[in-house]
Amino acid sequence: MTTFLIPVLTNNHYFEISVPLDGIVYNLEFYWNIRAQRFFLSLYDSNNNLIISSVPIILNFPLFYQYKNSNLPKGFLYAVDTTGKSIPPKLEDFGTRVQLYYDGVI
């Protein structure tokens, strides 16, 4: 497995990035939900077809683990609190204190 950091933007209520995961380009859409006080992630293929929607960013847990969809990346996408305190990310923490990683199968 190869592990790499996925660059996310800090202090943004909404942003999108395209990243190759196991050799396939995916579009990741992040948005901050004020009521829930957390980030959510939607995943699209390279043609912007929705694969999975509104997955909450939860620390130290594979974000797509509970979903069964053959179009999902084969590896594990997860968020980590770099301080080791396991404090969920606030708007200003995502991309700084809390980092997003991918463990790929290739």
MOPAC internal coordinates of N, CA, C and O (Angstrom, degrees):
PM7 1SCF
backbone

  N    0.0000 0     0.00 0     0.00 0    0    0    0
  C    1.4562 1     0.00 0     0.00 0    1    0    0
  C    1.5230 1   109.63 1     0.00 0    2    1    0
  O    1.2310 1   121.60 1   -36.18 1    3    2    1
  N    1.3084 1   114.54 1   143.82 1    3    2    1
  C    1.4509 1   120.24 1   173.40 1    5    3    2
  C    1.5198 1   108.82 1  -112.45 1    6    5    3
  O    1.2310 1   120.74 1   -45.76 1    7    6    5
  N    1.3167 1   116.20 1   134.24 1    7    6    5
  C    1.4609 1   121.69 1   179.83 1    9    7    6
  C    1.5199 1   108.57 1  -109.65 1   10    9    7
  O    1.2310 1   120.83 1   -46.14 1   11   10    9
  N    1.3256 1   116.02 1   133.86 1   11   10    9
  C    1.4549 1   118.08 1   174.04 1   13   11   10
  C    1.5153 1   111.30 1  -144.99 1   14   13   11
  O    1.2310 1   122.04 1   -25.21 1   15   14   13
  N    1.3197 1   113.70 1   154.79 1   15   14   13
  C    1.4547 1   123.10 1  -179.48 1   17   15   14
  C    1.5202 1   109.11 1   -80.93 1   18   17   15
  O    1.2310 1   120.57 1   -46.83 1   19   18   17
  N    1.3176 1   116.51 1   133.17 1   19   18   17
  C    1.4590 1   121.35 1   175.49 1   21   19   18
  C    1.5243 1   107.12 1   -97.82 1   22   21   19
  O    1.2310 1   120.27 1   -58.06 1   23   22   21
  N    1.3226 1   117.10 1   121.94 1   23   22   21
  C    1.4716 1   119.63 1  -177.03 1   25   23   22
  C    1.5222 1   111.35 1   -72.79 1   26   25   23
  O    1.2310 1   120.87 1   -61.11 1   27   26   25
  N    1.3212 1   115.94 1   118.89 1   27   26   25
  C    1.4663 1   120.41 1   176.27 1   29   27   26
  C    1.5231 1   108.66 1  -116.49 1   30   29   27
  O    1.2310 1   121.03 1   -26.20 1   31   30   29
  N    1.3092 1   115.63 1   153.80 1   31   30   29
  C    1.4577 1   121.31 1  -177.39 1   33   31   30
  C    1.5209 1   110.62 1   -87.10 1   34   33   31
  O    1.2310 1   121.12 1   -41.49 1   35   34   33
  N    1.3103 1   115.46 1   138.51 1   35   34   33
  C    1.4588 1   121.58 1   179.86 1   37   35   34
  C    1.5248 1   110.33 1   -91.37 1   38   37   35
  O    1.2310 1   120.90 1   -35.50 1   39   38   37
  N    1.3377 1   115.88 1   144.50 1   39   38   37
  C    1.4671 1   122.79 1   175.97 1   41   39   38
  C    1.5259 1   113.46 1    62.74 1   42   41   39
  O    1.2310 1   120.04 1  -146.36 1   43   42   41
  N    1.2958 1   117.53 1    33.64 1   43   42   41
  C    1.4605 1   121.92 1   175.96 1   45   43   42
  C    1.5125 1   109.32 1  -120.08 1   46   45   43
  O    1.2310 1   120.56 1   -51.77 1   47   46   45
  N    1.3261 1   116.53 1   128.23 1   47   46   45
  C    1.4628 1   120.49 1   178.88 1   49   47   46
  C    1.5207 1   112.46 1   -70.49 1   50   49   47
  O    1.2310 1   121.13 1   155.02 1   51   50   49
  N    1.3340 1   115.44 1   -24.98 1   51   50   49
  C    1.4580 1   120.48 1  -177.68 1   53   51   50
  C    1.5259 1   108.22 1  -150.48 1   54   53   51
  O    1.2310 1   120.55 1   -45.28 1   55   54   53
  N    1.3127 1   116.55 1   134.72 1   55   54   53
  C    1.4556 1   120.22 1   172.50 1   57   55   54
  C    1.5142 1   109.91 1  -160.85 1   58   57   55
  O    1.2310 1   121.24 1   -20.71 1   59   58   57
  N    1.3285 1   115.23 1   159.29 1   59   58   57
  C    1.4556 1   123.40 1   178.90 1   61   59   58
  C    1.5199 1   108.82 1  -128.50 1   62   61   59
  O    1.2310 1   121.00 1   -34.44 1   63   62   61
  N    1.3272 1   115.69 1   145.56 1   63   62   61
  C    1.4556 1   121.08 1   173.04 1   65   63   62
  C    1.5300 1   108.68 1  -140.92 1   66   65   63
  O    1.2310 1   121.06 1   -26.13 1   67   66   65
  N    1.3107 1   115.58 1   153.87 1   67   66   65
  C    1.4639 1   121.71 1   173.57 1   69   67   66
  C    1.5152 1   107.50 1  -110.85 1   70   69   67
  O    1.2310 1   120.82 1   -48.81 1   71   70   69
  N    1.3274 1   116.04 1   131.19 1   71   70   69
  C    1.4621 1   120.34 1  -179.54 1   73   71   70
  C    1.5286 1   110.12 1  -140.24 1   74   73   71
  O    1.2310 1   120.64 1   -35.57 1   75   74   73
  N    1.3238 1   116.39 1   144.43 1   75   74   73
  C    1.4649 1   119.01 1   173.74 1   77   75   74
  C    1.5317 1   109.28 1   -84.43 1   78   77   75
  O    1.2310 1   120.90 1   -54.23 1   79   78   77
  N    1.3097 1   115.89 1   125.77 1   79   78   77
  C    1.4654 1   121.84 1   176.95 1   81   79   78
  C    1.5197 1   106.96 1  -121.60 1   82   81   79
  O    1.2310 1   120.72 1   -65.45 1   83   82   81
  N    1.3005 1   116.23 1   114.55 1   83   82   81
  C    1.4673 1   121.98 1  -177.14 1   85   83   82
  C    1.5245 1   111.68 1    57.10 1   86   85   83
  O    1.2310 1   120.82 1  -141.81 1   87   86   85
  N    1.3300 1   116.04 1    38.19 1   87   86   85
  C    1.4531 1   121.22 1   176.31 1   89   87   86
  C    1.5181 1   115.59 1    82.68 1   90   89   87
  O    1.2310 1   119.68 1  -177.92 1   91   90   89
  N    1.3106 1   118.21 1     2.08 1   91   90   89
  C    1.4657 1   122.85 1   178.97 1   93   91   90
  C    1.5240 1   108.01 1  -116.87 1   94   93   91
  O    1.2310 1   120.37 1   -47.52 1   95   94   93
  N    1.3387 1   116.90 1   132.48 1   95   94   93
  C    1.4619 1   120.22 1  -179.88 1   97   95   94
  C    1.5243 1   109.66 1   -82.96 1   98   97   95
  O    1.2310 1   121.52 1   -51.15 1   99   98   97
  N    1.3269 1   114.69 1   128.85 1   99   98   97
  C    1.4608 1   122.96 1   175.99 1  101   99   98
  C    1.5200 1   108.70 1  -121.05 1  102  101   99
  O    1.2310 1   121.10 1   -28.42 1  103  102  101
  N    1.3208 1   115.50 1   151.58 1  103  102  101
  C    1.4599 1   121.73 1   173.31 1  105  103  102
  C    1.5231 1   107.19 1  -105.76 1  106  105  103
  O    1.2310 1   121.54 1   -55.03 1  107  106  105
  N    1.3278 1   114.67 1   124.97 1  107  106  105
  C    1.4585 1   121.20 1   179.69 1  109  107  106
  C    1.5187 1   108.38 1  -108.47 1  110  109  107
  O    1.2310 1   121.17 1   -49.39 1  111  110  109
  N    1.3207 1   115.37 1   130.61 1  111  110  109
  C    1.4579 1   122.41 1  -179.83 1  113  111  110
  C    1.5325 1   107.83 1  -116.92 1  114  113  111
  O    1.2310 1   120.75 1   -56.91 1  115  114  113
  N    1.3166 1   116.17 1   123.09 1  115  114  113
  C    1.4551 1   121.89 1  -179.29 1  117  115  114
  C    1.5208 1   109.27 1  -114.46 1  118  117  115
  O    1.2310 1   120.74 1   -41.06 1  119  118  117
  N    1.3272 1   116.19 1   138.94 1  119  118  117
  C    1.4636 1   118.62 1   173.04 1  121  119  118
  C    1.5254 1   109.82 1  -145.03 1  122  121  119
  O    1.2310 1   121.94 1   -33.70 1  123  122  121
  N    1.3144 1   113.89 1   146.30 1  123  122  121
  C    1.4587 1   122.94 1   179.32 1  125  123  122
  C    1.5185 1   108.20 1   -91.14 1  126  125  123
  O    1.2310 1   120.44 1   -55.43 1  127  126  125
  N    1.3333 1   116.76 1   124.57 1  127  126  125
  C    1.4514 1   122.04 1   176.77 1  129  127  126
  C    1.5266 1   107.80 1   -98.70 1  130  129  127
  O    1.2310 1   120.78 1   -65.68 1  131  130  129
  N    1.3176 1   116.12 1   114.32 1  131  130  129
  C    1.4682 1   120.71 1  -175.48 1  133  131  130
  C    1.5239 1   111.20 1   -63.54 1  134  133  131
  O    1.2310 1   120.49 1   136.13 1  135  134  133
  N    1.3107 1   116.67 1   -43.87 1  135  134  133
  C    1.4712 1   119.93 1  -178.09 1  137  135  134
  C    1.5324 1   111.47 1   -63.09 1  138  137  135
  O    1.2310 1   120.50 1   134.70 1  139  138  137
  N    1.3370 1   116.66 1   -45.30 1  139  138  137
  C    1.4665 1   120.93 1  -178.55 1  141  139  138
  C    1.5217 1   112.16 1   -80.46 1  142  141  139
  O    1.2310 1   120.16 1   163.91 1  143  142  141
  N    1.3502 1   117.30 1   -16.09 1  143  142  141
  C    1.4638 1   122.55 1  -177.55 1  145  143  142
  C    1.5284 1   111.48 1    55.59 1  146  145  143
  O    1.2310 1   121.77 1  -132.56 1  147  146  145
  N    1.3388 1   114.22 1    47.44 1  147  146  145
  C    1.4650 1   119.41 1   178.08 1  149  147  146
  C    1.5241 1   109.89 1  -157.58 1  150  149  147
  O    1.2310 1   121.77 1   -16.54 1  151  150  149
  N    1.3321 1   114.21 1   163.46 1  151  150  149
  C    1.4505 1   120.94 1   174.65 1  153  151  150
  C    1.5230 1   110.05 1   -87.73 1  154  153  151
  O    1.2310 1   121.68 1   -30.73 1  155  154  153
  N    1.3253 1   114.39 1   149.27 1  155  154  153
  C    1.4538 1   122.54 1   173.41 1  157  155  154
  C    1.5211 1   108.00 1  -125.67 1  158  157  155
  O    1.2310 1   121.07 1   -25.16 1  159  158  157
  N    1.3199 1   115.56 1   154.84 1  159  158  157
  C    1.4562 1   122.74 1  -176.57 1  161  159  158
  C    1.5198 1   109.96 1  -127.71 1  162  161  159
  O    1.2310 1   121.02 1   -45.44 1  163  162  161
  N    1.3256 1   115.66 1   134.56 1  163  162  161
  C    1.4618 1   121.64 1   169.88 1  165  163  162
  C    1.5230 1   106.94 1  -118.59 1  166  165  163
  O    1.2310 1   120.76 1   -35.95 1  167  166  165
  N    1.3136 1   116.16 1   144.05 1  167  166  165
  C    1.4601 1   122.07 1  -175.89 1  169  167  166
  C    1.5263 1   109.46 1  -118.15 1  170  169  167
  O    1.2310 1   121.40 1   -46.38 1  171  170  169
  N    1.3415 1   114.92 1   133.62 1  171  170  169
  C    1.4499 1   122.62 1   180.00 1  173  171  170
  C    1.5272 1   109.17 1  -127.18 1  174  173  171
  O    1.2310 1   120.86 1   -24.89 1  175  174  173
  N    1.3234 1   115.97 1   155.11 1  175  174  173
  C    1.4583 1   118.76 1   172.27 1  177  175  174
  C    1.5287 1   108.88 1   -78.83 1  178  177  175
  O    1.2310 1   120.08 1     1.60 1  179  178  177
  N    1.3196 1   117.44 1  -178.40 1  179  178  177
  C    1.4637 1   120.78 1  -175.61 1  181  179  178
  C    1.5260 1   113.27 1   -68.43 1  182  181  179
  O    1.2310 1   120.21 1   165.74 1  183  182  181
  N    1.3382 1   117.20 1   -14.26 1  183  182  181
  C    1.4685 1   121.65 1   176.40 1  185  183  182
  C    1.5275 1   111.76 1   -97.98 1  186  185  183
  O    1.2310 1   120.75 1  -168.14 1  187  186  185
  N    1.3236 1   116.17 1    11.86 1  187  186  185
  C    1.4707 1   123.65 1  -179.28 1  189  187  186
  C    1.5220 1   113.66 1    65.12 1  190  189  187
  O    1.2310 1   120.26 1  -150.02 1  191  190  189
  N    1.3183 1   117.10 1    29.98 1  191  190  189
  C    1.4570 1   121.49 1   170.67 1  193  191  190
  C    1.5199 1   107.55 1   -86.18 1  194  193  191
  O    1.2310 1   120.86 1   -51.72 1  195  194  193
  N    1.3149 1   115.97 1   128.28 1  195  194  193
  C    1.4593 1   120.92 1  -177.99 1  197  195  194
  C    1.5243 1   111.10 1   -65.24 1  198  197  195
  O    1.2310 1   120.86 1   -49.63 1  199  198  197
  N    1.3259 1   115.97 1   130.37 1  199  198  197
  C    1.4644 1   122.26 1   175.79 1  201  199  198
  C    1.5201 1   109.39 1  -102.55 1  202  201  199
  O    1.2310 1   120.87 1   132.88 1  203  202  201
  N    1.3221 1   115.94 1   -47.12 1  203  202  201
  C    1.4711 1   120.50 1  -179.97 1  205  203  202
  C    1.5210 1   108.41 1  -152.90 1  206  205  203
  O    1.2310 1   120.49 1   -35.88 1  207  206  205
  N    1.3190 1   116.66 1   144.12 1  207  206  205
  C    1.4577 1   121.29 1  -171.96 1  209  207  206
  C    1.5255 1   113.04 1  -122.90 1  210  209  207
  O    1.2310 1   121.34 1   -38.07 1  211  210  209
  N    1.3159 1   115.05 1   141.93 1  211  210  209
  C    1.4680 1   123.73 1   167.50 1  213  211  210
  C    1.5254 1   114.38 1    57.06 1  214  213  211
  O    1.2310 1   120.83 1  -128.28 1  215  214  213
  N    1.3132 1   116.01 1    51.72 1  215  214  213
  C    1.4642 1   121.20 1   176.11 1  217  215  214
  C    1.5305 1   107.39 1   -86.92 1  218  217  215
  O    1.2310 1   119.69 1   -56.04 1  219  218  217
  N    1.3401 1   118.19 1   123.96 1  219  218  217
  C    1.4677 1   118.86 1   179.87 1  221  219  218
  C    1.5293 1   111.29 1   -68.43 1  222  221  219
  O    1.2310 1   120.78 1   -38.30 1  223  222  221
  N    1.3243 1   116.12 1   141.70 1  223  222  221
  C    1.4602 1   121.49 1   175.98 1  225  223  222
  C    1.5215 1   107.31 1   -79.52 1  226  225  223
  O    1.2310 1   121.04 1   -73.08 1  227  226  225
  N    1.3159 1   115.61 1   106.92 1  227  226  225
  C    1.4655 1   123.42 1  -179.66 1  229  227  226
  C    1.5198 1   107.35 1  -114.39 1  230  229  227
  O    1.2310 1   120.47 1   -42.65 1  231  230  229
  N    1.3167 1   116.70 1   137.35 1  231  230  229
  C    1.4619 1   120.96 1  -177.06 1  233  231  230
  C    1.5214 1   112.61 1   -71.86 1  234  233  231
  O    1.2310 1   121.60 1   -34.44 1  235  234  233
  N    1.3350 1   114.55 1   145.56 1  235  234  233
  C    1.4648 1   123.60 1   169.48 1  237  235  234
  C    1.5274 1   114.17 1    56.47 1  238  237  235
  O    1.2310 1   120.74 1  -144.72 1  239  238  237
  N    1.3220 1   116.18 1    35.28 1  239  238  237
  C    1.4584 1   120.34 1  -178.77 1  241  239  238
  C    1.5293 1   107.93 1  -147.81 1  242  241  239
  O    1.2310 1   119.44 1   -46.60 1  243  242  241
  N    1.3206 1   118.68 1   133.40 1  243  242  241
  C    1.4716 1   119.68 1   178.46 1  245  243  242
  C    1.5353 1   110.04 1   -59.40 1  246  245  243
  O    1.2310 1   120.53 1   -60.26 1  247  246  245
  N    1.3205 1   116.59 1   119.74 1  247  246  245
  C    1.4644 1   120.92 1  -170.63 1  249  247  246
  C    1.5232 1   113.89 1   -64.51 1  250  249  247
  O    1.2310 1   119.51 1   150.08 1  251  250  249
  N    1.3331 1   118.55 1   -29.92 1  251  250  249
  C    1.4643 1   120.59 1  -178.04 1  253  251  250
  C    1.5218 1   112.48 1  -104.96 1  254  253  251
  O    1.2310 1   119.69 1  -166.67 1  255  254  253
  N    1.3034 1   118.19 1    13.33 1  255  254  253
  C    1.4600 1   123.13 1  -173.14 1  257  255  254
  C    1.5293 1   113.48 1   -55.72 1  258  257  255
  O    1.2310 1   120.23 1   138.64 1  259  258  257
  N    1.3240 1   117.16 1   -41.36 1  259  258  257
  C    1.4660 1   120.40 1  -173.70 1  261  259  258
  C    1.5313 1   113.71 1   -85.02 1  262  261  259
  O    1.2310 1   120.39 1   176.57 1  263  262  261
  N    1.3234 1   116.85 1    -3.43 1  263  262  261
  C    1.4577 1   120.39 1  -175.77 1  265  263  262
  C    1.5281 1   111.49 1   -99.96 1  266  265  263
  O    1.2310 1   121.08 1   -39.62 1  267  266  265
  N    1.2991 1   115.55 1   140.38 1  267  266  265
  C    1.4676 1   122.06 1   177.57 1  269  267  266
  C    1.5188 1   107.92 1  -113.16 1  270  269  267
  O    1.2310 1   120.94 1   -73.90 1  271  270  269
  N    1.3273 1   115.80 1   106.10 1  271  270  269
  C    1.4533 1   121.69 1   179.11 1  273  271  270
  C    1.5198 1   107.24 1  -155.06 1  274  273  271
  O    1.2310 1   120.26 1   -56.92 1  275  274  273
  N    1.2882 1   117.10 1   123.08 1  275  274  273
  C    1.4683 1   120.81 1  -175.48 1  277  275  274
  C    1.5285 1   112.80 1   -66.34 1  278  277  275
  O    1.2310 1   119.82 1   165.35 1  279  278  277
  N    1.3255 1   117.95 1   -14.65 1  279  278  277
  C    1.4613 1   121.62 1   179.78 1  281  279  278
  C    1.5268 1   113.25 1   -88.48 1  282  281  279
  O    1.2310 1   119.92 1   174.34 1  283  282  281
  N    1.3166 1   117.76 1    -5.66 1  283  282  281
  C    1.4640 1   120.76 1   178.57 1  285  283  282
  C    1.5254 1   110.20 1   -71.60 1  286  285  283
  O    1.2310 1   120.12 1   -27.58 1  287  286  285
  N    1.3247 1   117.38 1   152.42 1  287  286  285
  C    1.4689 1   119.81 1   173.62 1  289  287  286
  C    1.5264 1   110.05 1   -58.21 1  290  289  287
  O    1.2310 1   120.27 1   -31.08 1  291  290  289
  N    1.3026 1   117.09 1   148.92 1  291  290  289
  C    1.4676 1   121.66 1  -176.93 1  293  291  290
  C    1.5299 1   113.03 1   -79.20 1  294  293  291
  O    1.2310 1   120.40 1   158.83 1  295  294  293
  N    1.3252 1   116.84 1   -21.17 1  295  294  293
  C    1.4622 1   120.57 1  -179.33 1  297  295  294
  C    1.5248 1   111.91 1   -87.77 1  298  297  295
  O    1.2310 1   121.05 1    20.67 1  299  298  297
  N    1.3351 1   115.60 1  -159.33 1  299  298  297
  C    1.4596 1   121.69 1  -175.90 1  301  299  298
  C    1.5201 1   110.85 1  -121.30 1  302  301  299
  O    1.2310 1   121.16 1   -52.43 1  303  302  301
  N    1.3325 1   115.39 1   127.57 1  303  302  301
  C    1.4609 1   122.86 1   175.54 1  305  303  302
  C    1.5253 1   106.94 1  -105.02 1  306  305  303
  O    1.2310 1   120.27 1   -52.00 1  307  306  305
  N    1.3287 1   117.08 1   128.00 1  307  306  305
  C    1.4601 1   119.39 1  -177.14 1  309  307  306
  C    1.5232 1   111.05 1  -152.12 1  310  309  307
  O    1.2310 1   121.07 1   -24.39 1  311  310  309
  N    1.3305 1   115.55 1   155.61 1  311  310  309
  C    1.4651 1   123.05 1   179.23 1  313  311  310
  C    1.5243 1   108.97 1  -106.60 1  314  313  311
  O    1.2310 1   121.09 1   -36.98 1  315  314  313
  N    1.3378 1   115.52 1   143.02 1  315  314  313
  C    1.4607 1   121.83 1  -177.53 1  317  315  314
  C    1.5221 1   109.97 1  -131.80 1  318  317  315
  O    1.2310 1   120.83 1   -46.53 1  319  318  317
  N    1.3289 1   116.01 1   133.47 1  319  318  317
  C    1.4635 1   120.99 1   171.12 1  321  319  318
  C    1.5256 1   106.58 1   -81.89 1  322  321  319
  O    1.2310 1   120.13 1   -67.04 1  323  322  321
  N    1.3178 1   117.35 1   112.96 1  323  322  321
  C    1.4605 1   121.48 1  -174.82 1  325  323  322
  C    1.5231 1   113.57 1   -68.84 1  326  325  323
  O    1.2310 1   120.18 1   167.24 1  327  326  325
  N    1.3414 1   117.27 1   -12.76 1  327  326  325
  C    1.4655 1   119.65 1   176.71 1  329  327  326
  C    1.5240 1   111.27 1   -84.04 1  330  329  327
  O    1.2310 1   120.45 1   167.27 1  331  330  329
  N    1.3325 1   116.75 1   -12.73 1  331  330  329
  C    1.4576 1   120.80 1  -178.37 1  333  331  330
  C    1.5157 1   113.44 1    81.05 1  334  333  331
  O    1.2310 1   119.73 1  -175.00 1  335  334  333
  N    1.3242 1   118.13 1     5.00 1  335  334  333
  C    1.4741 1   121.65 1  -177.55 1  337  335  334
  C    1.5248 1   113.27 1   -89.79 1  338  337  335
  O    1.2310 1   120.26 1   171.83 1  339  338  337
  N    1.3271 1   117.10 1    -8.17 1  339  338  337
  C    1.4737 1   122.72 1   179.74 1  341  339  338
  C    1.5230 1   113.08 1    55.46 1  342  341  339
  O    1.2310 1   120.76 1  -136.94 1  343  342  341
  N    1.3151 1   116.15 1    43.06 1  343  342  341
  C    1.4618 1   121.98 1   175.93 1  345  343  342
  C    1.5285 1   107.27 1   -92.78 1  346  345  343
  O    1.2310 1   120.07 1   -57.14 1  347  346  345
  N    1.3488 1   117.47 1   122.86 1  347  346  345
  C    1.4616 1   119.57 1  -178.80 1  349  347  346
  C    1.5316 1   111.35 1   -56.29 1  350  349  347
  O    1.2310 1   120.60 1   -29.51 1  351  350  349
  N    1.3334 1   116.45 1   150.49 1  351  350  349
  C    1.4655 1   119.23 1  -176.74 1  353  351  350
  C    1.5224 1   113.01 1   -72.22 1  354  353  351
  O    1.2310 1   121.18 1   -45.30 1  355  354  353
  N    1.3081 1   115.34 1   134.70 1  355  354  353
  C    1.4567 1   122.04 1   167.56 1  357  355  354
  C    1.5208 1   106.28 1   -90.40 1  358  357  355
  O    1.2310 1   120.46 1    -4.40 1  359  358  357
  N    1.2941 1   116.73 1   175.60 1  359  358  357
  C    1.4620 1   120.80 1  -177.36 1  361  359  358
  C    1.5189 1   111.90 1   -53.44 1  362  361  359
  O    1.2310 1   120.34 1   136.68 1  363  362  361
  N    1.3131 1   116.96 1   -43.32 1  363  362  361
  C    1.4661 1   121.32 1  -175.82 1  365  363  362
  C    1.5318 1   113.49 1   -81.71 1  366  365  363
  O    1.2310 1   119.55 1   172.38 1  367  366  365
  N    1.3339 1   118.47 1    -7.62 1  367  366  365
  C    1.4675 1   121.84 1  -175.87 1  369  367  366
  C    1.5211 1   114.68 1   -95.08 1  370  369  367
  O    1.2310 1   120.32 1   156.43 1  371  370  369
  N    1.3256 1   116.99 1   -23.57 1  371  370  369
  C    1.4535 1   119.99 1  -174.48 1  373  371  370
  C    1.5268 1   108.83 1   -72.88 1  374  373  371
  O    1.2310 1   120.93 1   -59.69 1  375  374  373
  N    1.2963 1   115.82 1   120.31 1  375  374  373
  C    1.4576 1   121.51 1  -176.21 1  377  375  374
  C    1.5144 1   113.09 1    99.20 1  378  377  375
  O    1.2310 1   120.49 1   170.94 1  379  378  377
  N    1.3278 1   116.67 1    -9.06 1  379  378  377
  C    1.4666 1   120.85 1   175.19 1  381  379  378
  C    1.5214 1   107.89 1  -118.69 1  382  381  379
  O    1.2310 1   120.50 1    92.31 1  383  382  381
  N    1.3406 1   116.65 1   -87.69 1  383  382  381
  C    1.4612 1   120.12 1   179.84 1  385  383  382
  C    1.5291 1   111.24 1   -65.85 1  386  385  383
  O    1.2310 1   120.38 1   141.58 1  387  386  385
  N    1.3083 1   116.89 1   -38.42 1  387  386  385
  C    1.4650 1   121.25 1   178.96 1  389  387  386
  C    1.5214 1   108.29 1  -105.52 1  390  389  387
  O    1.2310 1   120.94 1   -56.54 1  391  390  389
  N    1.3216 1   115.80 1   123.46 1  391  390  389
  C    1.4535 1   122.87 1  -178.12 1  393  391  390
  C    1.5312 1   110.04 1  -113.18 1  394  393  391
  O    1.2310 1   121.25 1   -27.70 1  395  394  393
  N    1.3234 1   115.22 1   152.30 1  395  394  393
  C    1.4586 1   121.67 1   178.73 1  397  395  394
  C    1.5267 1   108.46 1  -108.17 1  398  397  395
  O    1.2310 1   120.74 1   -51.02 1  399  398  397
  N    1.3275 1   116.19 1   128.98 1  399  398  397
  C    1.4623 1   121.95 1  -177.69 1  401  399  398
  C    1.5331 1   110.03 1  -124.54 1  402  401  399
  O    1.2310 1   122.21 1   -22.86 1  403  402  401
  N    1.3300 1   113.38 1   157.14 1  403  402  401
  C    1.4570 1   120.30 1   174.02 1  405  403  402
  C    1.5169 1   109.08 1  -129.71 1  406  405  403
  O    1.2310 1   120.30 1   -52.89 1  407  406  405
  N    1.3232 1   117.03 1   127.11 1  407  406  405
  C    1.4579 1   123.27 1   172.05 1  409  407  406
  C    1.5127 1   106.95 1  -100.73 1  410  409  407
  O    1.2310 1   120.64 1   -72.98 1  411  410  409
  N    1.3229 1   116.37 1   107.02 1  411  410  409
  C    1.4490 1   121.31 1  -176.42 1  413  411  410
  C    1.5089 1   113.21 1   -89.22 1  414  413  411
  O    1.2310 1   121.40 1   -15.07 1  415  414  413
  N    1.3171 1   114.92 1   164.93 1  415  414  413
  C    1.4523 1   120.53 1   179.85 1  417  415  414
  C    1.5256 1   112.01 1   -95.55 1  418  417  415
  O    1.2310 1   120.37 1   168.63 1  419  418  417
  N    1.3282 1   116.90 1   -11.37 1  419  418  417
  C    1.4659 1   120.60 1   178.91 1  421  419  418
  C    1.5116 1   109.44 1   -97.60 1  422  421  419
  O    1.2310 1   120.10 1   180.00 1  423  422  421

